Amino acid sequence: MDGQEVDVTTVLIVVGLVVLAVVLGLAFRGTEPQRLRRAWFRSTPLPRLQAEELLARHLMALKGRFPGRSEAWYLKKILSDLKRDRR
């Protein structure tokens, strides 16, 4: 092997590791609704079961007022309202 082959191999390995890290990072982060749900549970002091029930009630109310939106939209609205109400 000459020096140039080692450099190309090293570059390919580094690029492969970076791509792997990015893919794993995205996979573990989850979807946008999953991330927003986790944000909801972090922002409420309620026990998990009560927080889930409250979130379900909020979602049902918003779906009645604003039909046809995405789940992420409803969750963003809930978090936004929570932040606004805490001011």
Long-range contacts (C-beta under 8 A, 24 or more apart in sequence): 32-72, 33-71, 33-72, 33-75, 36-72, 36-75, 36-76, 36-79, 37-75, 39-79, 40-75, 40-78, 40-79, 40-82, 43-79, 43-82, 44-82
